[in-house]
């Protein structure tokens, strides 16, 4: 296997489960070279092709990693990085002992199969933050038996880390909020970074903050992202007339709780008596804040994304701006498919930060080495605060 550890020209990336390529665009902005993308979804494949990218469509379970490498002219050990967000919902169960969330019965194993054969120097895997606590087996408190070995299978993350350890990859992981990396949106994602060569990988340090003396380092707001699109929003879904009649009564930044008391029950229906904050019902966004996490449809009753000042949902173009896709990026498919592709994407700013972190590790430029300096205690406190901003955990 060729060892390209110190080859600064090696920046080739294989992208799996690529979707609309939000992760790939960010990695490319950081300086990496996406040589091929892959996805099962026909609309995502069409989007990648429309934007001039080499694509491998179809079910990853049928993809031969040797053939994949041949398509891009690379050999095992040569790719700089493999990235992707494999769905951790299993497509089957493999017997009595495997719970419905067990990654051993999911597409995750195909992601690791690719890494096992291709042996990239690094990998980046992203997913929902619930992966950190998801049990391998759903057992209700009434049914739980602490003496039953079948109920002591740990979490999905336990299995994931174990599998990468078997492959000899050093890993670091954590939950990152995109808003801390210049994205105009609160969006928490689980990120796992792996190093084949036991390098000192780390989670990217936050670059944007709720409070900062320099405005360029403060959180980006919805106004920063989309206000110029108010009157030329392009393709857009529509609220039903019934829901729109209530939304017209909601002020900017408000939700169902801002309706007159006599209308709340009629607006909420059966959800009125349910528990929980229900903050997404009849939600009108605020220009002065980052957007809430984009969902795959802006018109669903419990997760509405109503424009701050207009009586409509966020448009396709506004969705793309919030996820930081380039304005000339082409999305293919129906309106519903476009919303879904964008809503499922990794924000470009977060992806760029991930790419820069990996490159800094590869180039050994991440840290300034000093023998001593004044203010050691102050600097250590700042370093600790930054690490909390992007909490991370390391495994060898």
LUMBAZA-191728 format. One line per field, with one value per residue (C-alpha): residue number from 1; x, y, z. Coordinates in steps of 0.1 Angstrom, whole numbers, always signed. Layout:
<atoms>
num = c(NUM  ...)
X = c(X  ...)
Y = c(Y  ...)
Z = c(Z  ...)
</atoms>
This chain:
<atoms>
num = c(1  2  3  4  5  6  7  8  9  10  11  12  13  14  15  16  17  18  19  20  21  22  23  24  25  26  27  28  29  30  31  32  33  34  35  36  37  38  39  40  41  42  43  44  45  46  47  48  49  50  51  52  53  54  55  56  57  58  59  60  61  62  63  64  65  66  67  68  69  70  71  72  73  74  75  76  77  78  79  80  81  82  83  84  85  86  87  88  89  90  91  92  93  94  95  96  97  98  99  100  101  102  103  104  105  106  107  108  109  110  111  112  113  114  115  116  117  118  119  120  121  122  123  124  125  126  127  128  129  130  131  132  133  134  135  136  137  138  139  140  141  142  143  144  145  146  147  148  149  150  151  152  153  154  155  156  157  158  159  160  161  162  163  164  165  166  167  168  169  170  171  172  173  174  175  176  177  178  179  180  181  182  183  184  185  186  187  188  189  190  191  192  193  194  195  196  197  198  199  200  201  202  203  204  205  206  207  208  209  210  211  212  213  214  215  216  217  218  219  220  221  222  223  224  225  226  227  228  229  230  231  232  233  234  235  236  237  238  239  240  241  242  243  244  245  246  247  248  249  250  251  252  253  254  255  256  257  258  259  260  261  262  263  264  265  266  267  268  269  270  271  272  273  274  275  276  277  278  279  280  281  282  283  284  285  286  287  288  289  290  291  292  293  294  295  296  297  298  299  300  301  302  303  304  305  306  307  308  309  310  311  312  313  314  315  316  317  318  319  320  321  322  323  324  325  326  327  328  329  330  331  332  333  334  335  336  337  338  339  340  341  342  343  344  345  346  347  348  349  350  351  352  353  354  355  356  357  358  359  360  361  362  363  364  365  366  367  368  369  370  371  372  373  374  375  376  377  378  379  380  381  382  383  384  385  386  387  388  389  390  391  392  393  394  395  396)
X = c(+0  +15  +21  +11  +11  +36  +24  +9  -6  -28  -62  -86  -119  -145  -180  -206  -243  -236  -271  -271  -234  -235  -206  -187  -190  -176  -147  -139  -139  -114  -91  -100  -107  -140  -133  -167  -200  -225  -261  -291  -317  -324  -331  -297  -279  -295  -285  -249  -248  -265  -236  -209  -198  -188  -215  -220  -257  -275  -275  -242  -247  -241  -210  -176  -149  -123  -145  -151  -114  -108  -134  -113  -79  -68  -55  -62  -44  -43  -75  -69  -104  -138  -168  -205  -235  -247  -283  -281  -316  -312  -328  -331  -325  -300  -316  -331  -301  -300  -323  -339  -312  -283  -258  -246  -278  -276  -260  -233  -216  -213  -196  -171  -167  -155  -131  -118  -109  -100  -80  -81  -58  -88  -126  -154  -188  -217  -251  -279  -268  -291  -266  -246  -273  -294  -297  -291  -323  -356  -367  -395  -389  -416  -398  -363  -343  -308  -298  -307  -275  -296  -305  -269  -258  -248  -254  -252  -221  -204  -206  -195  -163  -156  -157  -134  -110  -108  -97  -69  -83  -78  -111  -124  -161  -185  -217  -211  -236  -233  -241  -207  -191  -207  -239  -271  -288  -289  -281  -265  -248  -228  -193  -168  -133  -108  -71  -55  -20  -27  -24  -36  -70  -94  -129  -128  -126  -156  -152  -184  -199  -232  -212  -180  -165  -160  -193  -177  -172  -208  -235  -250  -287  -315  -314  -278  -287  -320  -334  -324  -346  -379  -394  -377  -378  -383  -398  -418  -443  -476  -494  -531  -556  -566  -531  -524  -554  -537  -502  -513  -519  -484  -458  -422  -404  -436  -457  -490  -487  -491  -525  -556  -566  -600  -582  -554  -574  -589  -555  -537  -564  -554  -520  -534  -537  -504  -473  -440  -430  -446  -425  -427  -465  -474  -438  -429  -391  -372  -347  -327  -318  -302  -328  -339  -328  -342  -365  -372  -405  -413  -451  -456  -478  -454  -423  -435  -409  -429  -411  -404  -424  -443  -472  -455  -430  -393  -386  -362  -337  -339  -335  -303  -290  -294  -275  -250  -252  -239  -266  -259  -262  -288  -313  -331  -365  -399  -403  -407  -375  -356  -367  -357  -323  -315  -330  -309  -276  -247  -243  -214  -198  -196  -183  -156  -145  -142  -121  -98  -93  -83  -60  -44  -37  -23  +0  +9  -1  -30  -10  +16  +43  +57  +82  +64  +42  +26  -11  -9  -40  -60  -52  -60  -94  -100  -90  -113  -142  -136  -135  -169  -182  -176  -175  -153  -142  -111  -105  -74)
Y = c(+0  +34  +56  +92  +106  +134  +140  +175  +171  +142  +157  +132  +126  +99  +109  +84  +91  +124  +138  +173  +176  +202  +183  +180  +217  +227  +202  +215  +251  +239  +227  +191  +174  +155  +128  +111  +112  +83  +81  +59  +87  +94  +132  +135  +117  +141  +171  +160  +154  +187  +205  +187  +161  +125  +103  +66  +61  +31  +10  +11  -25  -34  -12  -30  -8  -21  -10  +23  +30  +20  +46  +74  +59  +53  +23  +12  +35  +65  +85  +113  +110  +92  +112  +105  +103  +66  +62  +42  +28  -9  -23  -57  -74  -102  -124  -122  -104  -74  -45  -23  +4  -20  -6  -41  -45  -11  +8  +19  -14  -6  +27  +8  -19  +8  +22  -13  -19  +16  +25  +63  +84  +100  +96  +119  +104  +127  +118  +128  +136  +109  +83  +89  +76  +54  +19  -11  -26  -9  -22  -5  +2  -24  -51  -42  -70  -59  -96  -103  -102  -94  -61  -51  -44  -8  +20  +24  +45  +17  -6  +21  +29  -8  -14  +14  +3  -31  -14  +4  +39  +65  +84  +116  +125  +151  +170  +203  +231  +247  +281  +282  +279  +308  +291  +312  +282  +262  +227  +201  +172  +142  +141  +113  +118  +90  +88  +57  +68  +77  +114  +140  +147  +171  +186  +220  +249  +272  +304  +323  +332  +346  +375  +390  +424  +420  +416  +393  +367  +368  +343  +349  +356  +348  +384  +381  +351  +358  +393  +402  +374  +387  +397  +372  +340  +316  +281  +278  +255  +269  +267  +255  +284  +271  +272  +305  +321  +315  +323  +358  +365  +354  +382  +378  +353  +340  +308  +293  +307  +342  +335  +349  +325  +317  +305  +284  +252  +254  +260  +232  +206  +173  +187  +213  +188  +171  +177  +193  +228  +225  +255  +245  +249  +280  +292  +324  +329  +360  +379  +389  +353  +323  +300  +269  +236  +233  +203  +184  +203  +238  +233  +205  +215  +207  +221  +251  +275  +306  +336  +364  +391  +373  +349  +319  +293  +296  +291  +266  +293  +306  +270  +268  +301  +290  +258  +280  +264  +286  +306  +289  +254  +234  +212  +186  +168  +180  +208  +183  +165  +198  +207  +172  +173  +207  +200  +168  +185  +193  +231  +242  +263  +234  +211  +237  +238  +200  +200  +227  +208  +176  +195  +212  +178  +165  +195  +197  +233  +232  +243  +269  +252  +274  +268  +291  +322  +345  +341  +303  +300  +324  +307  +273  +285  +299  +266  +247  +270  +264  +227  +229  +248  +217  +189  +161  +126  +108  +71  +52)
Z = c(+0  -10  +20  +10  +45  +36  +0  +2  -32  -21  -15  -33  -16  -23  -12  -2  +6  -10  -13  -27  -19  +9  +27  -6  -14  +20  +17  -17  -4  +22  -5  -11  -44  -46  -73  -72  -54  -47  -38  -41  -45  -82  -75  -57  -85  -110  -89  -88  -125  -132  -114  -133  -108  -114  -98  -90  -87  -71  -40  -21  -10  -46  -50  -54  -38  -62  -91  -75  -72  -108  -119  -104  -111  -75  -56  -21  +4  -20  -13  +12  +27  +25  +37  +41  +63  +62  +74  +106  +103  +94  +64  +81  +114  +117  +143  +178  +194  +171  +180  +154  +158  +155  +130  +122  +102  +85  +57  +81  +75  +38  +47  +69  +41  +18  +43  +51  +14  +3  +34  +31  +52  +69  +70  +81  +91  +100  +114  +137  +173  +186  +174  +206  +229  +207  +223  +202  +214  +223  +256  +276  +313  +322  +301  +311  +328  +339  +342  +305  +284  +253  +269  +276  +240  +246  +221  +183  +189  +209  +179  +154  +175  +179  +142  +134  +161  +145  +113  +131  +129  +156  +160  +176  +177  +190  +184  +165  +161  +126  +140  +156  +121  +103  +93  +98  +114  +146  +134  +156  +139  +152  +135  +137  +122  +117  +111  +95  +106  +142  +136  +161  +147  +164  +161  +143  +167  +166  +145  +153  +187  +201  +216  +200  +198  +160  +141  +115  +142  +156  +147  +113  +113  +89  +77  +67  +46  +28  +32  -3  -17  -2  -35  -58  -39  -68  -64  -32  -15  -1  +31  +31  +33  +68  +82  +64  +82  +115  +104  +93  +130  +141  +147  +135  +157  +172  +170  +180  +216  +201  +187  +205  +233  +217  +185  +200  +203  +169  +153  +172  +170  +188  +195  +218  +247  +240  +261  +249  +238  +204  +193  +156  +153  +133  +136  +119  +118  +130  +108  +139  +148  +132  +116  +135  +120  +85  +80  +48  +43  +55  +55  +80  +109  +137  +120  +100  +85  +77  +63  +88  +70  +42  +44  +28  +38  +31  -6  -22  -29  +7  +20  -1  +12  +48  +40  +22  -12  -40  -57  -90  -76  -95  -77  -97  -90  -78  -53  -25  -36  -37  -2  +10  -6  +9  +43  +46  +36  +58  +59  +37  +65  +89  +62  +53  +89  +90  +58  +72  +104  +86  +63  +93  +108  +75  +71  +108  +110  +136  +166  +174  +195  +223  +251  +275  +274  +299  +307  +306  +329  +308  +276  +290  +301  +266  +250  +274  +265  +228  +232  +251  +221  +199  +225  +214  +225  +213  +208  +198)
</atoms>
